[in-house]
Amino acid sequence: MAYRTTVPGIRALALCGALVLFAAGCGEESTKADKPPSRDGNPVSTPSAGSPPPADGKGSKDPDDINGDGHRDLLIPVRTDAKDEHPRMGVVFGSAKGLDPSRNTVYDDYFAGTVTTADLDGDGYPDFISGSDSAEQRPPTVDWGGPSGPKTDAEPTELQAPGGAGLSEPVRGDFDGDGHHDIAALQQNGSVTLLYGPFARTGAPARTDTRPGRGGWLAADDIAVSGKPRATGLLVHEGDDGEQTGGLLYPARTGSGLSRTSVELRDGNAVAFGDYDGDGARDLAIGDNGSRNNEPDTGEEPKVIASLAIYPGKGGAPITHKIPKSTNSSYGPGNYTSADPDGDGTDSLLVATDKGALLIEGSKRTEVLRQAPARVAGKKTPARWRHARPYAAADFDADGKEELILNWGTGVLFGLYGEQPTHWWITDGTSSRDKAAFTTTSFAPSN
């Protein structure tokens, strides 16, 4: 899971037990632990205050198991309150019973751009890779992980790119399927540099390669949680100024790296990888994310409005699906998330809608709705702005079924772009029950 943030460096603030669970009214009235959870943010249960930090792990192959204890963790942006414009990176740790929001660590001062995790040196502990956005080209840096997470008193290491070139928009993957985690990043001309692992602690990759493109940002298929090697494809997406644009897909190839031949994709700014037909091959979904650019104002809507296409992993023509058309101009775009909430091995697609989120599996449609409190920080929030949006999906309790992760935040940046969320829900599948519901406003002190 990667998160686009706007902050530099790394300084850890360990805040175990510093969680605020939220009820309707955002703390204005308490909620008993045995009260059934609702769609208005009431928690399933209240974690014990002051719980100890998770024990140091012995290492794992999951790129999202930050402390290597065998339990998947959640990487999220953190805001201290509704007025805080200084995002931080938070880790909410998993446990044998699933995600435990009472155990969390917040990392402050991250580089502007993209932050993701990958085990670059193969020691069993994910490293934090920070990179610039496409407006500022410089080498990505890595803070090396360990049993207690990255060391906060160590200087980050620059990843060594060919010729010392600056790179942007780094994403993780296993592009040759050898089990070592790799990094792909954009060159200034929009082409792609591939840095293959394992990496030395000097930042030197095992080897490098390039692929042509006209990219503005990248998206990669995810590394298998099981640790079993699986080659991951890479999407090189065109830049945009709000309009829907397309890109190139470089399919995965085991043993030799990404394909040298790309697939031209239809327009669409929302993308996700998954196995949507259950045939064992990884497919790509790309479609309308609701963003628009009316300059110049032609009165025409994009041809891909309210639709998405799935490109089968085994080849063949893309399959088009209709999705709800956005009618609320004050509630902006949203990306797609792959999820398998029933554990049948076939992925569904979670898309943002005016109401919140819609899970699509073939012809089946299931709404997954959560609402923020009516009042936050003493201010009333209109109902049309209270819908939670999809963020990711993961199996935190190892029952074979993925929980859906939804979030919500106040302010224009969340309304338009989904940025700076403060409220979080970890659902129990597609039901109205939550396995956890919390806010991040007490994860770190205010500036």
N, C-alpha and C positions, 0 to 999 in steps of 0.2 A: 504494500500500500504506500503510495507516494502522496505528498502533500505540498502544495505550492504555498510558500510563505514569503515574508518580506523582512526577515531579520538576520543579523550576522553573528559568527563565532560559536562558542559553546560554553555554557556555564550551567551546571546542574543545580536544581533546587529540589531536594528530596522532600516530598510532602506526603508521607504515608498517613492515611487516615484523615487527610484534609479535604474530604469530599463533602459537597453539599448535595443531598438528594432533594429533588424538587417535587412539589405537589401543586395542584391547581392553586393559583394565588402566589406562587413562587415564594414559599416559606411563610406566607401570611397565616396559614393554618396547617397543623401537623396532620400526617397521615399514618394511621396505625399499620403496622407491618402485616397484619392479617386481613387488611382490607383488599378486596380484589383490585388489581390494577385497571386503570381506565385508559382511554385514548387521549387523555388530557395530561399525561406526564406523571401520574402517580407511580411511585416505585413499587417493585414487587416486594422488596424487603430492605431493611436498613442495615448496612454493614456495621460491624462493631467499630467504635471510635478508637483511634490510636493503634490500629493493627500493625504488626511488625512488617518490615519490608520483605519481599519474597526472598527465599534463600538463593544463594548463588547456584547456578546450574552447572552441569558437567558438559554442556554443549549439545546442539542439535543441528539438524539440517534445514530447519524452517527459517526462512529469511526474516520472519516477523516474530521470532522468539528471541527477544532482545537479551534476556539474561540466561538463555540456554538451559532452562529448567524443564523443557519438554512441553510447556504450555504456551500456546500462541498469545501474543500481546497485541494491543491496539495502539497505533501511532495516530495522534490527533493534534490539530491546532488548539491552542489554549488562549483564551482571553480572560482577564481577571474580572472585568465587568463590562457593561454595555458601552462605556465610553473609552475603553482601552483599545487603542489602535496599534498596539505593539504585540503581534502574535508570537507565541512561543510554541515549542514542540513538546507535547506531553506523551508519555507512555503509560497506559493503563494496563496493569499486568494480569495475565491469565492465571488460573489455578486449576486444581483437580475438579472443581465444581463449575468452571467456566470463568468468564471475565470477572475480576474483582476490582471495582472502581475505587475501593477504599485504599488500594495500594497503587500508588502512582508516583512518577518522577517527571519533573518538568525541566526541560533544557532551554536555556535562554540564549539570546544573541546568535541567531543562525544567519548564514549568508542569504541574501535575497535570491529568490528563484525557487528551485526544486530541492526538496529533501527526501531521500529515500533510504532504505536499508538493504544491505546485501552483505553476505559473508565473503569479502573479496580475498582474504588470505586463507580461507578454508580451515579456520581453527574452531568452528562450531559456534561462533558468536557473531551476530550481525554487526556490521560497521555502518556508520552514518555517512552518507555521501551528500555533500552540499554543492549546488551548482548555481550558476547565474542563469537569468532568463536570456532570451535571444537578443535583448537590447544591450547586453554587456557580456562580452566574450572574455572568459578567463578560465584557467584549468579548474575542473572540479576538485574539491578537497575531500579527504576522508578522515573521520575521527574513528580510530580503531576500537572495536568492541571488546568485551571481556565478560567474565561472570557477573560483574556488577554494572554492566553497560559501559559506554565509552568513558575513558578517563578525562575528567574535566580540566585537569591541570596540564594536559599535554597539548602541544601545538599540532594543529591538523596537518596532514600530509597532502601535498599536491599530487594528483594522479598525472603520470607522465604521458603526454600525448605526443604523437609524431611531430617532430620539428618544434616542440614547445608551443604548439598552437593553442589558442584559447578555444574553449568549447562551451556549449550551453545546453540546457534542458536535458541533463543526464537521466537515463532510465536504466533499470536493472533487467537482466534476463539471463538465460542460458542458451545463447544463440547457436551453439554447436552441439548442445545436448550431452556434454561430457561430465556434467555434475558440478562443474565449477561456475561460480557466478560471474557474469560479465556486465560491462557497462557500454551503452550506446549513447552518443551525444552528438549535437549538431555543430558543424563548422559554420563559419560566418557566411559562406556561400550557399548554405542550405543542404549540403551533402552530409553524410553520416560518417563519423569515426567510431569504429568498434574496438573496444579494449577487452581482450579476452583474459579470464582468470586461469589459474590463481595469480594474485598480485603479490609482489614483494612488499615489505614494509617501507620500502623507499618510494612506493607508488608506481613501480614499473609493472606493466601487465606482462603476461606470458607471451602474447603476440598482439598485433594490431591489424586492422583491415579497414577498408572504406567501402561505401556504397554511394552512388549518385542519388541526388534528390533535390527537392526545392522546399525543404521543410521549414516550418515555423515552430513546430513542436513534435514530440515523439510520443508514441504509446507502444508498450511491449506486452506481449502475453506474460502471464505471471509464472514464476518459478513454482514447480510442484511442491506443495506443503510436505508431502511424504519424504521428500529428499531423493526420490527415485528420479534419475536424470530424464528430462524431457526437453527437447529442443523448443525454443520459444520464437514466435514470429515477431516482426517489428513493423509498425506503421509509421511512415514519414508523412506527417500531415502538413498541408500548406498553411501558411499564415493567413490570418483573416483580420478584418476590422469590424467584426460582428456578423458579416454575411456568412452563409454556409459555404464551405469549401471542401475539396476532396483531398486526395493524397495517393501515396503508393504503399502497397503492402509487399514486404519481402518475406515470403514464407520461410518457415523453419526447415532446417536440414540437419539431421543428426550426423555428427562426425566431421562436417566440413564447414560449418558456419552458415550464415544466412544465404538463401538463394541469390544468385547473381541476376536473376530475372525478376522484375517486379510486376505486380498486378495493379493496373490503374483502377482507382476506386471512385464511386459516385460521391457526390457532395454530402456532407454531414459533419457537424462538429462534435457529436457525441459518439464515442466508440467504446467497445468492450470486446474482450476475447472470452470464449467459452465453448463448451460442447453442447450446442443447442438442439441437435438431432439425435444425440445418444449413440453415435457411431464410433466413438473413441477418438475421432479427429478433432482438432481445435479449429473452431470457426471464428469469424470476425463479424461483429455487428457494427454498423455505422449508420447514423441517421440524424434527423433534425433534433437539435437541442433547444430550440425555441429562440435563439438569438437572431436578431435582425439588424440590418443596416439600411436605413432609408435615405442615404446620401449618395447620389442624388435621389430625391423622392420620385420614383417612377410609378408608384402605386401598384407595382407588381410584387407578388410574394414569391419566395424561392420555389423552384420546381419540386424540391424534396420536402415541402411543408407537411408536417404531421405524418411522416413515414420513416421507416428504417429498412435497411437491407441487410440480410445475413449472407455472407460469402462462405459457402461450405468448405471445410478444411480439406476435403477430398477432391475439390474442384467442381466445376459446373457453374451454371448461371446463378447469380444472387437471387434470393427469395425476399420479396418485399412484403412488409407488414404495415398496416395502418396503426397509428397511435393517436391518442387524443390531441386535438388541436388546442393550443394555448389561446385563451380568450382574455387573460388577465395581464395586461401590459405592465402592471406594476410588480408582477412576480416573474422574474426572469428565467434564464435558461438553466438546464441541469444535465449532467452527464448520465451515462448508462452504467449499471453495475450488474455483473453476472452473479447468480446465486443458485444454490441447490438446497432450498429449505426443506424438501422432503427426503433428501438423501438417496434419490433413485439413480444418481449418476448422470442425469441429464440436466443441464443448466437452464435456468429461466433468466429472463432479462428484466431488471428492475429499472424503470424509467420514471423521471420526474414529471408530474402533471400539475394542473392548477389546484387539485385537491391535496396533493402530497406525493404519493408513489403508487405505481401500478406494476404488478408482477405479470409478465407475459411468458407463457409457456405454450407454444403452438397457438391453438385457437382459444386457449383458456386465459381469462383475465381475472386477476385478483387484486383488489385495492388493499393497500397497506397504509393505514392512515394514523398519524399521531398529530396532536395539537399542542402547541405551546400554551402556557398559562395565559389567562385573560389579562393579568396584570404582571408586569415585570419591573422591578425597581420602582414601584409606586406608580407606574404609568400603564395606562390601558392600551392593549394591543388589539386592533380591529381583527375580527375573525378571518377576513380574507388574507391576512398577513401572518397567520399563526401556523400554517401547514409545514410540517417537517419534510425534509428532502432526503433522498437516498444518498448515502456516503460510501458504503462498502458492504461486504458480506464475508463472514468467516465462521468456522466451526470452533468456538472457543471451549466447548465442553467435551469435544472428541466423541460425540454420539453419532457422527456421520451425517448430521444435518446442520446446515449453515444458518446462523442467526443473521438477520438483516440489521444494518446499522443506519439509523436515521438521525438527522440533526436539524437544529434550528437556531437562529440568532436574530437579534434586533438590528435595526439600522439598514441603511441603503445598500451597503456592500453585500450583506446577505440577501437582501431582496432582489438585487440585480444579478449577482454573481455567485451566490451561495458561500461567500467568504465570511470569516469571523463568526463561526457558530459558537454558542454557549451552552445549548441544551442538547442532550444525547439520549437516544433510546436504543437498547439492544433487544430486539424482539424475540419472542418465542415462535419462530417460524413466521407464518402469515397470520397467526391468531392475534387477538387484541391484547394478549398477555405480553408482558415484558420480563426478560430475565434480568435486566438492569435498566435504570433510568437515572440520570444524574446531570448536574451542571458542572462546568469547569471554572466557575467564577471564583472559587477559593483555592484553585490549584496553585496559584502563585500570587505574591503580593502585588498590589497596584504600583505603578510607577509614580 
